[in-house]
Amino acid sequence: MDSRLSIDTALVSRLVATQFPRWKDLAVMPVEFGGWDNRTFHLGDEMTVRLPSAAAYSLQVEKEHRWLPSLAPLLPLPIPVPLAMGVPAENYPWPWSIYRWIEGETAKRERIASLPQFATDLAGFLVALQRIDPTGGPAPGQHNFFRGGPLTVYDNEARQAIAALNGKIDTDAASAVWEAALAATWHGAPVWFHGDVSWGNLLVRQGRLSAVIDFGTSGVGDPACDLAIAWTLFEGKSRESFRAGVPADEAMWARGRGWTLWKALITAAGRIDVNPVEVEKSRHVIDEVLADHAQRA
């Protein structure tokens, strides 16, 4: 059973009206791509309301309010700007946020004019993020599901998923990629990372990358997790453009493949009997990661 709350426009309207009455007359409407970890709503024409959908995501609210205003001026593209932080009320148990609305559409492939250019622009954004002073930034932990930390935290989960997919994927190759990722220990200095670089968190205007949103899994540590989009969105020339633009050694690429493989494995194994479309998408990502590993070996 899904433990997430029922979060609808009526709840959001009540929360806004009681806590921020200056905005109580603005219309509340769901956004097209509302997210899973959080539910997002339009508030008038210039703001959004964002509410964690489960307790595990509520830790991210204060973090974003603390750090996004510091990061935003140092980045080459817009990121969310928090305007107000709400408190639990109306039977909603967690803090929540109001942000300035950022124009743009989520980065579905058909909306991107040039995938190699998009890859280059994204790499430039991630480089700029990594160059920001990480002093005092949030270390990997429960707030971001240990993104930026060692992959060992998901070792059991990955191995169980590989076993569950026996006969459906090349389990020997998947195990080899996973072992290589675990062995590629990170020794670098901590840097800022986004933590969930995916098409749903990237915005496009006129075919170009225009903004990066949802910093809920951000933190300071190993940025290898930010490489996952190399296999979930890019391929061929665009993947090479991304690789050329990101300052990552082979060990970091090995860990990036590990992060990508882990997520695809648990998605495929967890939905194998309930969502064949998602399973097929995950199997495609698994195939891309395994082929890339074999090519680089």
C-alpha positions as CSV (number, residue, x, y, z in Angstrom):
1,M,0.0,0.0,0.0
2,D,1.3,3.5,-0.9
3,S,2.0,5.4,2.3
4,R,2.0,8.8,0.5
5,L,-0.7,11.3,1.6
6,S,-3.4,12.6,-0.6
7,I,-2.2,16.0,-1.6
8,D,-4.7,18.0,-3.7
9,T,-5.5,21.6,-4.6
10,A,-7.9,22.0,-1.7
11,L,-5.2,21.1,0.8
12,V,-2.8,23.5,-0.8
13,S,-5.3,26.3,-0.9
14,R,-6.0,25.9,2.8
15,L,-2.4,25.9,3.7
16,V,-1.6,29.0,1.7
17,A,-4.7,30.9,2.9
18,T,-4.0,30.2,6.6
19,Q,-0.2,30.7,6.6
20,F,0.4,33.2,3.8
21,P,-2.9,35.1,3.5
22,R,-1.4,37.7,1.1
23,W,-1.5,35.0,-1.5
24,K,-4.8,33.4,-0.6
25,D,-6.7,34.7,-3.6
26,L,-4.3,33.3,-6.1
27,A,-5.4,30.2,-8.1
28,V,-3.9,26.8,-7.2
29,M,-3.5,24.4,-10.1
30,P,-1.4,21.1,-10.4
31,V,1.6,21.4,-12.7
32,E,1.9,19.1,-15.7
33,F,4.8,17.1,-14.2
34,G,4.1,17.1,-10.5
35,G,6.9,14.8,-9.4
36,W,6.8,11.7,-7.1
37,D,9.0,12.7,-4.1
38,N,7.1,16.0,-3.9
39,R,3.8,17.3,-5.3
40,T,4.0,20.6,-7.1
41,F,1.2,23.2,-7.8
42,H,1.0,26.5,-9.6
43,L,0.2,29.4,-7.2
44,G,-1.0,32.2,-9.5
45,D,1.3,32.8,-12.5
46,E,4.6,33.4,-10.8
47,M,4.9,30.9,-8.0
48,T,4.8,27.2,-7.2
49,V,3.9,25.3,-4.0
50,R,5.9,22.2,-3.3
51,L,5.0,19.6,-0.7
52,P,6.9,16.5,0.3
53,S,4.8,13.4,-0.4
54,A,6.3,11.3,2.4
55,A,8.4,11.7,5.6
56,A,11.6,10.7,3.9
57,Y,11.5,13.7,1.6
58,S,10.6,16.3,4.3
59,L,14.2,16.6,5.4
60,Q,15.0,18.3,2.1
61,V,12.8,21.3,2.6
62,E,15.0,23.2,5.1
63,K,18.1,22.2,3.2
64,E,16.8,23.8,0.0
65,H,15.8,27.0,1.9
66,R,19.2,27.1,3.5
67,W,21.4,26.5,0.4
68,L,19.6,27.4,-2.8
69,P,19.8,31.2,-2.3
70,S,23.6,30.8,-1.9
71,L,24.0,28.6,-4.9
72,A,21.8,30.4,-7.4
73,P,23.9,33.5,-8.1
74,L,26.9,31.3,-8.8
75,L,25.3,29.1,-11.4
76,P,24.9,29.7,-15.2
77,L,21.2,28.7,-15.3
78,P,18.2,29.4,-13.1
79,I,17.5,27.1,-10.2
80,P,14.5,27.2,-7.8
81,V,14.4,30.3,-5.5
82,P,12.5,29.7,-2.3
83,L,10.2,32.5,-1.3
84,A,8.5,31.1,1.9
85,M,8.5,28.0,4.0
86,G,5.3,26.6,5.4
87,V,4.8,24.6,8.6
88,P,2.7,21.5,9.3
89,A,-1.0,22.2,9.4
90,E,-4.4,21.0,8.1
91,N,-3.5,17.4,8.8
92,Y,-0.4,17.8,6.6
93,P,2.5,16.7,8.8
94,W,5.7,18.3,7.2
95,P,7.2,21.6,6.3
96,W,6.6,22.7,2.7
97,S,7.7,25.5,0.3
98,I,6.7,28.2,-2.0
99,Y,9.1,29.0,-4.9
100,R,9.3,31.4,-7.7
101,W,7.9,29.8,-10.9
102,I,10.6,29.0,-13.6
103,E,9.4,29.0,-17.2
104,G,10.2,26.0,-19.3
105,E,9.1,22.4,-20.2
106,T,10.6,19.2,-18.9
107,A,13.4,17.9,-21.1
108,K,11.7,15.2,-23.1
109,R,13.9,14.3,-26.0
110,E,11.5,15.6,-28.6
111,R,11.7,19.1,-27.1
112,I,15.5,19.2,-27.3
113,A,16.8,20.8,-30.5
114,S,20.4,19.3,-30.3
115,L,21.1,16.6,-27.8
116,P,24.9,17.0,-28.1
117,Q,24.5,20.8,-27.4
118,F,22.2,20.0,-24.5
119,A,24.8,17.6,-23.1
120,T,27.5,20.2,-23.4
121,D,25.4,22.9,-21.6
122,L,24.4,20.4,-18.8
123,A,28.1,19.5,-18.3
124,G,28.9,23.2,-18.0
125,F,26.2,23.6,-15.4
126,L,27.5,20.7,-13.3
127,V,31.1,22.0,-13.6
128,A,30.0,25.4,-12.3
129,L,28.1,23.6,-9.4
130,Q,31.2,21.6,-8.5
131,R,33.3,24.7,-8.3
132,I,31.2,26.4,-5.6
133,D,32.8,26.4,-2.2
134,P,31.5,23.3,-0.4
135,T,32.3,24.5,3.1
136,G,29.5,23.6,5.5
137,G,27.4,22.0,2.8
138,P,25.2,19.0,3.6
139,A,27.1,15.7,3.7
140,P,25.5,12.5,2.3
141,G,22.8,11.2,4.7
142,Q,19.2,10.3,5.1
143,H,18.2,13.7,3.6
144,N,19.4,12.7,0.1
145,F,19.4,8.9,0.4
146,F,23.2,8.9,0.7
147,R,23.9,10.4,-2.7
148,G,27.5,11.5,-2.8
149,G,28.6,8.7,-0.5
150,P,30.0,5.3,-1.2
151,L,27.9,2.8,-3.2
152,T,28.4,0.2,-0.5
153,V,25.2,1.6,1.2
154,Y,23.2,0.0,-1.7
155,D,25.3,-3.2,-2.1
156,N,22.7,-5.6,-0.7
157,E,19.9,-4.0,-2.6
158,A,21.8,-4.1,-5.9
159,R,22.8,-7.8,-5.5
160,Q,19.2,-8.8,-4.6
161,A,17.9,-7.0,-7.7
162,I,20.5,-8.8,-9.9
163,A,19.4,-12.1,-8.5
164,A,15.7,-11.3,-9.0
165,L,16.4,-10.5,-12.6
166,N,18.2,-13.7,-13.4
167,G,17.2,-14.8,-16.9
168,K,15.9,-11.4,-17.8
169,I,19.3,-9.5,-18.0
170,D,22.9,-10.5,-18.3
171,T,23.4,-11.0,-14.6
172,D,27.1,-11.8,-14.9
173,A,27.8,-8.6,-16.8
174,A,25.7,-6.6,-14.3
175,S,27.6,-8.1,-11.4
176,A,30.9,-7.2,-13.1
177,V,29.8,-3.6,-13.5
178,W,28.7,-3.4,-9.9
179,E,31.9,-4.9,-8.6
180,A,33.9,-2.4,-10.7
181,A,31.9,0.5,-9.3
182,L,32.5,-0.7,-5.7
183,A,36.2,-1.1,-6.4
184,A,36.5,2.4,-7.9
185,T,36.9,4.1,-4.5
186,W,36.5,7.9,-4.4
187,H,39.5,9.8,-2.9
188,G,38.6,13.3,-4.0
189,A,37.7,16.5,-2.1
190,P,34.0,16.9,-1.5
191,V,32.1,19.1,-4.1
192,W,28.6,20.1,-4.6
193,F,26.4,17.8,-6.7
194,H,22.7,17.8,-7.7
195,G,21.9,14.2,-6.9
196,D,19.1,13.6,-9.4
197,V,20.1,14.8,-12.8
198,S,17.2,13.4,-14.9
199,W,15.0,14.7,-17.8
200,G,12.2,15.6,-15.3
201,N,14.5,17.9,-13.4
202,L,15.8,19.8,-16.4
203,L,13.9,22.5,-18.2
204,V,14.0,23.4,-21.9
205,R,13.0,26.6,-23.7
206,Q,13.3,27.0,-27.5
207,G,15.1,23.6,-27.6
208,R,17.9,24.5,-25.2
209,L,18.6,23.7,-21.6
210,S,17.1,26.6,-19.6
211,A,17.0,25.7,-15.9
212,V,17.8,22.9,-13.4
213,I,15.2,22.2,-10.7
214,D,14.6,19.9,-7.7
215,F,17.7,20.0,-5.5
216,G,16.2,17.7,-2.9
217,T,18.9,15.1,-3.2
218,S,21.7,17.6,-3.5
219,G,24.7,17.7,-1.2
220,V,28.5,17.8,-0.9
221,G,30.5,14.7,-1.6
222,D,31.3,12.5,-4.6
223,P,29.6,13.9,-7.8
224,A,29.6,10.5,-9.6
225,C,25.8,10.2,-9.1
226,D,25.3,13.2,-11.4
227,L,26.8,11.2,-14.3
228,A,23.7,8.9,-14.6
229,I,22.1,11.0,-17.3
230,A,24.9,9.8,-19.6
231,W,23.0,6.5,-19.9
232,T,19.4,7.5,-19.1
233,L,19.2,10.3,-21.7
234,F,22.3,10.5,-23.8
235,E,23.8,8.1,-26.3
236,G,26.5,8.2,-29.0
237,K,27.6,11.7,-29.8
238,S,25.6,13.3,-27.0
239,R,27.1,11.0,-24.5
240,E,30.6,11.8,-25.8
241,S,29.8,15.5,-25.6
242,F,28.8,15.1,-22.0
243,R,31.8,13.0,-21.2
244,A,34.1,15.6,-22.8
245,G,32.5,18.4,-20.7
246,V,32.7,16.8,-17.3
247,P,36.0,16.5,-15.4
248,A,35.7,12.9,-14.4
249,D,38.3,10.2,-14.4
250,E,37.7,6.5,-15.3
251,A,37.0,5.7,-11.6
252,M,34.3,8.3,-11.4
253,W,32.7,7.0,-14.6
254,A,32.8,3.5,-13.1
255,R,31.0,4.8,-10.0
256,G,28.6,6.7,-12.2
257,R,27.7,3.5,-14.0
258,G,27.2,1.9,-10.6
259,W,24.7,4.6,-9.5
260,T,22.9,4.2,-12.7
261,L,22.8,0.5,-12.6
262,W,21.6,0.3,-9.0
263,K,18.6,2.6,-9.8
264,A,17.7,0.7,-13.0
265,L,18.1,-2.7,-11.3
266,I,15.8,-1.9,-8.3
267,T,13.2,-0.3,-10.6
268,A,13.1,-3.3,-12.9
269,A,13.1,-5.8,-10.1
270,G,10.5,-3.9,-8.1
271,R,8.0,-3.4,-11.0
272,I,8.6,-6.6,-13.0
273,D,5.0,-7.8,-12.4
274,V,3.2,-4.5,-12.2
275,N,4.6,-2.0,-14.8
276,P,6.1,-3.6,-17.9
277,V,6.7,-0.1,-19.5
278,E,8.9,1.0,-16.7
279,V,10.6,-2.3,-16.6
280,E,11.5,-2.0,-20.3
281,K,12.8,1.5,-19.8
282,S,15.0,0.3,-17.0
283,R,16.2,-2.7,-19.0
284,H,17.3,-0.3,-21.8
285,V,19.3,1.7,-19.3
286,I,20.9,-1.5,-17.9
287,D,21.8,-2.5,-21.5
288,E,23.4,0.9,-22.1
289,V,25.4,0.7,-18.9
290,L,26.6,-2.8,-19.5
291,A,27.6,-2.0,-23.1
292,D,29.5,1.1,-22.1
293,H,31.4,-0.8,-19.4
294,A,32.3,-3.5,-21.9
295,Q,33.5,-0.8,-24.4
296,R,35.7,0.9,-21.7
297,A,37.1,-2.3,-20.2
